[in-house]
C-alpha cells in the first residue's frame, strides 16, 4: 500500500520540516481567509483554522486509485503573549512593536493540526503548545531583523529555524511545533488513522 501525504499549507518552513524528516508531500494551498475566523482562545483558534484549511483541501481531492492511500494534513499557528494572540504582523511597524514587547520575555506558540484520510474521510484534530523564551533584544537588532522581511511572513514575527533563531534563548516543548508542524504529534495522528509513520517516508 502506497501512502501519500498532501500538505495543505503555503508554509515553506512546514514543507522543509517534513522533507528533512524523510517525507515528500504534495503541496496544495487551501486559500482560506484566516482573518474572518474568530475563537475564544489561542488553542481553539488554531484548531479551528487547521481544520478549515484541511477540510477545504480534502473536499477537492479525488479518491486515490486502488492500492494507494492519501492523507491530508493542515496546520495553523499563533503566538500567545499577555493573553493577546499574534499571527503574522501586518506591517513593519507592527513587527517592531511586537518584537519589542517579546524581548526578554516568554510566549506560547500554539499550533493546530488536522489530518484526514481522503478515502475514508476519517479525521484527527490535535493541538500542541510550546513555550518560547526570547532573548533581550536591542532596538537596533529589532529594526535590522524586521528589515530582512522574515518576521512579516511568520506567526509571532519570529523564527526558530531562520534568521531569528539567535533571538530565541530557549524553549519548553517540541521545537518542531515552533516551526509550525509537530512531527511527534503527526506520528501519533497517523497511527490513529491506521497508518505507520514510516510508511510516509519517501
LINQUI-V753596 format. One record per residue. N is the residue number from 0. RES is the residue in one small letter. PSI is psi in whole degrees, 0 to 359 (NA if undefined). Layout:
n->N res->RES psi->PSI
n->N res->RES psi->PSI
This chain:
n->0 res->x psi->122
n->1 res->x psi->130
n->2 res->x psi->128
n->3 res->x psi->144
n->4 res->x psi->134
n->5 res->x psi->122
n->6 res->x psi->113
n->7 res->x psi->67
n->8 res->x psi->145
n->9 res->x psi->1
n->10 res->x psi->118
n->11 res->x psi->328
n->12 res->x psi->318
n->13 res->x psi->317
n->14 res->x psi->313
n->15 res->x psi->325
n->16 res->x psi->317
n->17 res->x psi->320
n->18 res->x psi->318
n->19 res->x psi->337
n->20 res->x psi->6
n->21 res->x psi->8
n->22 res->x psi->159
n->23 res->x psi->73
n->24 res->x psi->152
n->25 res->x psi->137
n->26 res->x psi->126
n->27 res->x psi->112
n->28 res->x psi->133
n->29 res->x psi->326
n->30 res->x psi->13
n->31 res->x psi->137
n->32 res->x psi->101
n->33 res->x psi->333
n->34 res->x psi->344
n->35 res->x psi->5
n->36 res->x psi->133
n->37 res->x psi->156
n->38 res->x psi->168
n->39 res->x psi->331
n->40 res->x psi->176
n->41 res->x psi->312
n->42 res->x psi->318
n->43 res->x psi->321
n->44 res->x psi->311
n->45 res->x psi->327
n->46 res->x psi->316
n->47 res->x psi->315
n->48 res->x psi->320
n->49 res->x psi->317
n->50 res->x psi->320
n->51 res->x psi->316
n->52 res->x psi->312
n->53 res->x psi->318
n->54 res->x psi->324
n->55 res->x psi->315
n->56 res->x psi->320
n->57 res->x psi->318
n->58 res->x psi->342
n->59 res->x psi->349
n->60 res->x psi->134
n->61 res->x psi->159
n->62 res->x psi->136
n->63 res->x psi->153
n->64 res->x psi->156
n->65 res->x psi->139
n->66 res->x psi->358
n->67 res->x psi->150
n->68 res->x psi->147
n->69 res->x psi->132
n->70 res->x psi->137
n->71 res->x psi->131
n->72 res->x psi->137
n->73 res->x psi->149
n->74 res->x psi->159
n->75 res->x psi->142
n->76 res->x psi->150
n->77 res->x psi->147
n->78 res->x psi->131
n->79 res->x psi->122
n->80 res->x psi->121
n->81 res->x psi->36
n->82 res->x psi->358
n->83 res->x psi->145
n->84 res->x psi->133
n->85 res->x psi->116
n->86 res->x psi->222
n->87 res->x psi->134
n->88 res->x psi->147
n->89 res->x psi->349
n->90 res->x psi->169
n->91 res->x psi->320
n->92 res->x psi->320
n->93 res->x psi->320
n->94 res->x psi->319
n->95 res->x psi->315
n->96 res->x psi->320
n->97 res->x psi->314
n->98 res->x psi->326
n->99 res->x psi->318
n->100 res->x psi->328
n->101 res->x psi->336
n->102 res->x psi->126
n->103 res->x psi->10
n->104 res->x psi->190
n->105 res->x psi->152
n->106 res->x psi->172
n->107 res->x psi->124
n->108 res->x psi->115
n->109 res->x psi->134
n->110 res->x psi->126
n->111 res->x psi->141
n->112 res->x psi->131
n->113 res->x psi->134
n->114 res->x psi->138
n->115 res->x psi->148
n->116 res->x psi->119
n->117 res->x psi->324
n->118 res->x psi->311
n->119 res->x psi->339
n->120 res->x psi->1
n->121 res->x psi->140
n->122 res->x psi->152
n->123 res->x psi->132
n->124 res->x psi->124
n->125 res->x psi->154
n->126 res->x psi->156
n->127 res->x psi->148
n->128 res->x psi->134
n->129 res->x psi->129
n->130 res->x psi->131
n->131 res->x psi->129
n->132 res->x psi->122
n->133 res->x psi->145
n->134 res->x psi->163
n->135 res->x psi->117
n->136 res->x psi->142
n->137 res->x psi->159
n->138 res->x psi->327
n->139 res->x psi->318
n->140 res->x psi->317
n->141 res->x psi->312
n->142 res->x psi->319
n->143 res->x psi->320
n->144 res->x psi->315
n->145 res->x psi->325
n->146 res->x psi->339
n->147 res->x psi->339
n->148 res->x psi->344
n->149 res->x psi->315
n->150 res->x psi->339
n->151 res->x psi->343
n->152 res->x psi->8
n->153 res->x psi->149
n->154 res->x psi->132
n->155 res->x psi->352
n->156 res->x psi->30
n->157 res->x psi->162
n->158 res->x psi->154
n->159 res->x psi->332
n->160 res->x psi->17
n->161 res->x psi->213
n->162 res->x psi->324
n->163 res->x psi->359
n->164 res->x psi->329
n->165 res->x psi->346
n->166 res->x psi->1
n->167 res->x psi->114
n->168 res->x psi->352
n->169 res->x psi->163
n->170 res->x psi->158
n->171 res->x psi->106
n->172 res->x psi->197
n->173 res->x psi->120
n->174 res->x psi->328
n->175 res->x psi->328
n->176 res->x psi->327
n->177 res->x psi->327
n->178 res->x psi->338
n->179 res->x psi->0
n->180 res->x psi->119
n->181 res->x psi->111
n->182 res->x psi->316
n->183 res->x psi->323
n->184 res->x psi->319
n->185 res->x psi->320
n->186 res->x psi->317
n->187 res->x psi->325
n->188 res->x psi->320
n->189 res->x psi->323
n->190 res->x psi->322
n->191 res->x psi->332
n->192 res->x psi->6
n->193 res->x psi->24
n->194 res->x psi->131
n->195 res->x psi->137
n->196 res->x psi->322
n->197 res->x psi->340
n->198 res->x psi->343
n->199 res->x psi->350
n->200 res->x psi->140
n->201 res->x psi->NA
